[in-house]
């Protein structure tokens, strides 16, 4: 933008290059101030960032525009910026901010601030900031140009002064300033030290008059060199300066300094500088070393540097070009132009001309072997020998591969979030691995803990095509896969060697693979990645394989955690349901227990149980049956709910002759009959599953009874009946409900037995049953046989040591034989003579086995007599009307397998004074009953007794004080039963 309409003469260094930095309107007003002068050339930018880039890029032909610049001597004169004229406000900063940014450059230009509307405050701040000048934008154009020129001249003079000062003060360098006739005007310390003279001595003398070691030979050489320099030429020569034994040889240059006079063409000053020849040799050696370092650096760096001319022809090729392209430098030159290597239209040349540098231009190039590489290229305008454009190429193929792999891996990871099973994860990983690693095939081995084997869950199509069906592998060290799993470390096979130094003997179908990697997936298995098409895993490939494996392992861990959480939630839900059921069951069990406490008869007990069970919505019908008749028919006693005629339409009898053990042979029997025969709870979870098993199933389903639970009501192994419950849903009786209801059956049986015992005490009608027990092995029968004396049981009492105290009467004089025989019987724990008389002897026996009299009493019956002979036992039992003879018959049969009923008689027994037979026995404690019976049978209560309380106490093993205390309590209860309706509360224990 320079035209020659103004006669302003260019300065001594030619036209001034000015960069205008400001808004469009401001630039338009200032460009007109410079366009009429040939002494000024201008360029314009709108932002501070662009201004810094132009100054840095044009001032230096290498390096980023924002941080690199070189000295003025390295600049291309046509591109340099001598002065920056800036507005006070730019598009992205202030003018003073731009000044600060320019000062960060190595060789900043002069800076003039030209605000469109300034004030004294801005001027003061600008001068304090160090601007070269402050000129308002509307100043006279000629004045503006002069002040810009003056700022540039001051800047150049400062640079020259700084350069000369730096040169003049350089140690070990000879420097002197001469008049045109050779007179020394100034000399540096190094020169004066060499001659050994002071400054006053040297100044004013001709240079050749100083004490040179070889003054005669140097004089003429110096005179000729000064003469040539005075005419504007450079003159070089060598001479020795004082120092050492023979002096030090220096290489000198004499050059003109300043303007050449117009009249005689002589320079006004001459500059002499000299360097020791040894120093030059040292510098040359350092230069050679620097060049060698440059060559080594270029040969070993991964980036490739290329320089071309304007036509794209190569002017320089970095020696390491084969690292990326595979070609030698000569082969690259043979390609001709950069377009043949990097392709056409790589960048916008106009933009490069404008900005000076383009960075991070991405392109693809093919190497000598046909492999495609992704390159990141920086392009810069330079001026190096014949080259104008520099290309710095970096191979980012691996980085792009990694980016693509990570992108696909991210998709795979996102998809794995929705996988719910291990096989689903394995399929996804195996199929996506070929997209993540295009040159690889993959498989996933999962570990089966039960079979202790690694089995291939998923295999990619590429791997299946290469090796076929993968084998199952043992988790051992025979294969790379097994080793990876057992040792928890990645194992690689490259086709030449195998981990551990031994071949993979168990690899089998993996043998065709040249290279593969096995990565453990924690406790889940192993991820297998194999190279295909002859490729091998590079560092990027191995890293990506590890990432894929880590992603798969995380997915497996998540699925396991989710499964554990679901299982735990299900367990908690089941527990909550069980707790709810338990609470409901406990509630009606508690209500049943409360009803049983207040029930006074069997019918009341059964009604309470059936009513409460059917009050619960879970159960539709319940009934209690009692065995009756010789065919052991179940007779419904009490029921609740809606049976809908069910009990009328089903058979409730079993063959009387069929043993209970054979009941399993009757799977079609109604559940209550099976429970009665087996004495065990019978469950039918789903009646529909047994539709053809028996008629009762069809009858039950017709009434929507879909599950049944039958519970035997047995006390002391005596069947009192059955409790059968029906529900309208299958599986209505889970394990907890079955357990609780089974325990309920025991409670009901105990309550029924207790009620029958109470009713028996109030009943005066009894059935007398007589039994013959031909069992010589019974304890009492053996004792009668060994003692050769018949034994009659007079009474029994339970003791705390789990034995039963049995009082037996024998013939007079037979007590000693009984005691002697008892010592030899294991079934008798102890024996003691209680009383001997002319009528009979009485012996107390501690018997270890259960005595039938006690069992009969527990069921409301009374052992009227029990006699033992060497041939067996004979038993007479009084059965109250409220107790079924069948149940008592079962008690006797349980005690004696060979018991035979020989007689059955009905009679009436006497009542006690309170109208309740045996009431006193019901009120005495077991200990009191034992004491009473021992005292009675020992004759303590006889009118003419010869047994004292101490004697009875000794028989009982207690103190006489305790004995008398028990007797008083017994007597109190006896008289209470005679004269009162109930004993005194304080006397009941």
Residue, then its C-alpha position, 0 to 999 in steps of 0.5 A: x500500500x505504498x505509492x510514491x507521490x510524496x518526496x520524503x527521502x527514505x532513511x539510511x536503512x531504506x523505507x520504514x515498514x509500519x503495521x497499523x493495529x486497530x479497528x476498521x474505521x481507525x485503520x482507514x483514517x491512518x492508511x491515508x496518512x501513509x499512502x502518499x509516501x514512498x518512505x513508508x510501507x504499511x500493513x493493517x490488522x484488527x486484533x492484538x493477537x493477529x498483530x503479534x502473529x504478524x510481527x513474530x512470523x515476519x520477524x522470524x522464519x521459524x517457530x510459532x508466531x506467539x513465542x519465537x523471534x530472531x534478531x534483525x539480521x535474520x529477517x527477510x527485509x521485505x517481511x520485517x515490521x519496523x514500527x507498530x502504530x496502534x489504536x488505544x482500543x483494539x477488537x480484543x485488547x487495548x493498545x497498551x496490552x499489545x505493547x506488553x505482548x510485543x515485548x515478550x518477543x525477542x526483537x520487538x519493533x518500535x511502538x507508537x500509540x495513536x489514539x482516536x480520542x486521547x487525553x492527558x491521563x492516557x498519554x501519561x500511562x502510555x509514556x510510563x508503559x514505555x511507548x516510543x511516541x504518543x501521537x493522536x490519530x488526527x495529527x498531521x500526516x507528515x508529522x505522524x510519518x516523521x515521528x514514526x521514522x524517528x521512533x524507528x531510527x532511535x530503535x535502530x540506533x539503540x540496537x546498534x549501540x547495544x550490538x557494538x557495546x556487546x561486541x566491544x566488551x567481549x572477553x578475549x576478542x581484540x577490538x579497536x576503533x581507528x580514524x581513517x589514517x589508522x590512529x587509535x580512537x578507542x580500544x577494548x580491555x582485551x586489546x590493551x591487555x595484549x599490548x600491555x599498555x594503558x588506554x592513554x598510551x594507546x590512544x592517539x598512536x597509529x595502530x602499527x606503532x603499538x608494540x606488536x611482537x613482529x612490528x616490522x612485518x606487521x606495519x606494512x600489512x596494517x597500512x594496506x588493510x587500513x587503506x582498503x577499509x578507508x575505501x569501503x572494503x573489508x580487509x582480513x589479515x593474520x598477525x601475532x599479539x603478545x602472549x605466551x612464549x612466541x605470542x598468540x596468532x590472531x585473525x583480524x578484520x578491518x571494516x569501515x563504519x559509518x557513512x562514506x564521505x561524498x568528496x573523497x569516498x573515505x569512511x569516517x571510522x574504521x573498526x578492527x576486531x580480532x579473534x585468536x586462531x585457536x578460538x576460531x578452531x574451537x568455534x569451528x569444532x563446536x560448529x561441527x559438533x553442533x552439525x553432528x548433533x543436528x544430524x543425530x537429532x534429525x535421524x532419531x526424532x519421530x517427526x519428519x521435516x521437509x522443505x520445498x520451493x514455491x512449486x512444491x519441489x523438495x529442497x531438503x529432506x530430513x534423513x529420518x524420512x524412512x521412519x514414517x514413509x519407508x522411503x530413503x531421502x533420495x527416493x523422496x527427492x525422486x518423487x518430485x513434489x510434495x503433492x506426490x507424497x502428501x496429496x494435493x490441496x493439503x492446505x489453503x495457500x492464501x491462508x498460509x501467506x496471510x498467517x505465515x504458519x498453519x498447524x495441525x493439518x491432518x492428512x493420510x499418506x501411504x508408505x512404501x509398503x502400501x500401509x496407510x498412515x495418518x499424519x499431523x502436519x505443520x506448514x510454515x513459510x520460511x526462507x532457507x536456501x532455496x526453500x520457501x515452505x517447511x513441512x513438519x510431519x508427525x505420524x499419529x496413526x497409533x493415536x488415531x487407532x487408539x482414538x477409534x478403538x476407545x470410541x468403539x470401546x465406549x459404545x461397547x461399554x454403554x451397550x454392556x450396561x444393558x447386558x444381564x447375563x454372562x453369556x450376553x456379555x461374552x457375545x457382545x465383547x467377542x463381536x465388538x472386539x473386531x471393531x475395536x481391534x480391526x486386525x484381531x479376532x477374539x473369544x471369551x472363556x468363562x470359568x465353570x466353578x462346578x466343573x472346574x473348567x474354562x469353556x469358550x462362551x463366545x467366539x468371533x466369526x474371524x476366530x472361528x474361521x481361523x481355528x474352528x471350535x475352541x476347546x475347553x481348557x483346564x485352569x492349569x499352567x499347560x496353556x497360556x489361557x490357563x496360566x493367565x487365569x491361574x496367575x492373574x496376569x496377561x500372557x502372550x504367545x507370538x508364534x515363535x516362543x511361548x510363555x514359560x519357555x515351553x510350547x502350549x501343549x494343550x493349545x489344540x486348535x489355537x496352534x494355527x494362530x501366529x500371535x494371541x494374548x490371554x488376559x484374565x477377567x478376574x474370577x470370571x474367566x479369560x479374554x483371548x485376542x488373536x492377531x489375524x492376516x499376519x499382523x502382530x500386536x503393537x503397543x497400542x494393540x496390547x493396551x486396547x486388549x487390556x482395556x477391552x478385558x477390563x471393560x468385560x471384567x467390570x461388566x461381569x462384576x456388575x452382573x454378579x453384583x446385580x444378581x446378588x442384589x436380586x437374590x438378596x431382595x428375593x430372600x428378603x422378600x421371602x423372609x418378609x412373607x415368611x415373617x408375615x405368615x409367621x405372625x399370622x400363624x402365631x396369632x391364631x395359634x395364640x388364640x387357639x392356645x387361649x381357647x384350649x386353656x379355657x376348654x373343659x372337654x374334648x368337644x370344646x377343644x376340637x371346636x375351638x381349633x377348627x373354628x379358629x383355623x377356618x376363621x383364617x382366609x387361607x383355610x376353607x375347611x377343618x375337621x377332627x376325627x376319632x378312631x372308633x370300631x374294630x375296623x379303625x374307622x375315623x369318626x368325624x367329631x367336630x368340624x368347621x368351615x364349609x365341607x360341602x358334603x365332602x365327609x359324606x362322600x369319602x371313605x374314612x375306614x381302613x382294614x382293621x387287619x392292615x398293619x400301619x406299616x403297610x399304609x404306604x401301599x395305600x397312596x389313594x387313601x384319604x390324607x386323614x386315614x394315612x395320618x392315622x395309620x402312619x402317625x405322621x403329618x401327611x401333606x398333599x400340596x396339589x390335589x390335582x397332581x393326584x387326580x387319579x390316585x383315589x376317589x377322595x381327590x376327585x371329591x376334593x377338587x369338585x369342592x375346590x379343595x386343592x391342598x390338604x394337611x392331615x395331622x395325627x393327634x397323638x399323646x404319649x404315642x397313643x393316637x387320639x384322632x386326626x386334625x385335617x385342614x383343607x385349602x382352596x389354593x395349591x401349596x397353601x402349606x409351606x414348611x413353616x406352616x406345616x411345622x407350626x401346625x404339626x406342633x399345634x397337633x401335639x398341643x391339641x393332643x395334650x389338651x384332649x388327654x388332660x381334658x379326658x383325665x379331668x373327666x375321668x376323675x369326675x366319672x363313676x362309671x368305669x370299664x374294667x379291663x383285664x390283660x394277660x401279659x406272657x412276657x418273662x422278660x419284663x423287669x418285674x416278671x424276671x425279678x419274680x422268677x429270680x426271687x421265686x416269689x410272686x410280686x404285687x404292685x401296691x403303688x408307684x411314684x415318679x422320682x426326680x432321677x427319671x426312675x419310678x418308685x414301685x412298691x411291691x408286696x411279696x410273701x412273708x419272708x420273701x423280701x430278702x430274696x427280692x432284694x438279692x435278686x434286684x441287685x443282679x438286674x440292670x432294670x432295677x436301679x435300687x431296692x430297699x425293704x420297706x416293711x416286713x410282717x406276718x401277712x406280707x413283705x413290702x419292698x421299694x424298687x427303683x425301676x428304670x423302665x416305664x411302668x404301665x401304671x404311670x402311663x395309664x394314669x397319664x391317660x385317665x385310667x387306673x391300674x387296679x392291680x398288677x401282679x408279676x409271676x415267673x410266667x409274666x404279668x397280669x393287669x387289671x385296669x379301670x377305664x372311666x367312661x370318658x376315656x375310650x377303651x381303645x386308647x387304653x388298649x393302645x397304651x397297654x399294647x405300647x407297653x407290652x407287645x404280647x398283652x392280651x385282653x382276657x376280660x372286659x367288665x362294666x361297673x361303678x366305682x365309689x366317689x370321694x367325699x367331695x364327689x370326685x374320685x381321686x381328687x387328693x392324688x391330683x392335688x399332691x406333688x410327685x414328691x409328696x405322693x412318693x413320701x405319702x406312699x412310702x410312709x403308708x406302705x412302711x406302716x408309719x400311719x399304723x396304730x401300732x407302728x414300729x416304724x418312725x419318721x426317721x426310718x422313713x426319711x432314711x428310706x427316702x434319703x431325706x432328713x427327718x425334718x423334711x419328711x415331717x414337713x411333707x407329712x403335714x402338708x399331705x395331711x392338710x390337703x387330705x382334710x381339705x379334700x374331705x371338708x372343703x371344695x378346694x385346697x387352701x392356695x398357700x398349701x398348693x405347690 
